Amino acid sequence: MKKIVLTGGGTAGHVTPNIALIPELQKNGYEVSYIGSYEGMERHLIEELDIPYTGISTGKFRRYFSLKNFTDPFRVIKGYHEAVRALKEIKPDVVFSKGGFVSVPVVFAASNLNIPVLIHESDMTPGLANKLCIPKATYVCANFPEALASLPKEKAVLTGTPIRRELFMGSRDEGLKFTGLKGEKPVLLVTGGSLGAANVNNAVRAALPELIKTYDIVHLCGKGKKDDSLNSTPGYVQYEYIDKEMRDIFAMADIVISRAGANAICELASLKKPAILIPLPAHASRGDQILNANSFEKQGFAKVLPEEEITTDKLISTVNRVYENRDTYISAMKKSSQADSIGIIIDLIGKAAK
């Protein structure tokens, strides 16, 4: 049996594409193992699938001053040695990395053990972790065509991003049952990503009295970011995070307010969900979400609402306008050619493993 190690973590966006690949890898005869951080969210998500999981030490590479910049390099070095031990024990034919800082010691360890590595880059430009890892890779899978210009030509392959097949199997009725909503109004789904987004949460809650006149609202607000004072608000339900029921939540959603992480917006496009995208602002990120969101708006898939421009009235009017024009957005997404991302990536993994 062929063996593969998957790695990536820190946010759901660095894990869910790996999860999307696992069933197809298993169908193709791969024994799958995972290397992630000791206690990152990836551990819970992967162990639920009964996939063997190895935790390693990890540290963050920051572009700004922090006292942790003096200690995290030692964590990364420790993680590298732990990854070497794990890879020697597992003996994989290939490693597939979805990025995040936990992937750096794994990729370097694999390269030094002469194990071929594939990297997936979700954004238009590589993040710091992937920039460090790209020289070690056999192939670099790109999500956006625009990303190819930032990647080595001899390694870059346009694949799109793997989408979990179960997301297409959701039931609106099951979603209504899970949330307790009546289904008499259009459903607005609000998500700030797996870690939540405080500014998005605050903006939605400020607009809540007006929004619930027209919409039922499902709000995924992130760990520790629920507002219990709103628990009894009719037509409004909030959760820190949803896993298995997410397919049913998507099935019932008519429009979505979302951050603009690449994996999240690619899921929305695949599911044909009109969206208002509120990307992380430039001062809080490297600007990748702004690029992602602008690309989707240009293609007619979504409306961009910059965080710094949000007012209560503007948020309400934008939601109403997108809902009124939802058929236009859905039509644009239907015309988009969707690559068979999972099939392309599985083929590349097979080539690298040989």
Secondary structure, DSSP 4 states (H G I P E B T S, - for coil): -EEEEEE--SSGGGTHHHHHHHHHHHHTTEEEEEEEESSSHHHHHHHTTT--EEEE------SS--GGGGTHHHHHHHHHHHHHHHHHHH--SEEEE--STTHHHHHHHHHHTT--EEEEE-SSS--HHHHHHGGG-SEEEESSGGGGGGS-TTTEEE------GGGGG--HHHHHHHHT--SSS-EEEEE--TT--HHHHHHHHHHHHHHTTT-EEEEE--TT---GGGTT-TTEEEES--STTHHHHHHH-SEEEE---HHHHHHHHHTT--EEE-PPPGGGSSSHHHHHHHHHHHTTSEEE--GGG--HHHHHHHHHHHHHTHHHHHHHHHHSPPP-HHHHHHHHHHHHH-
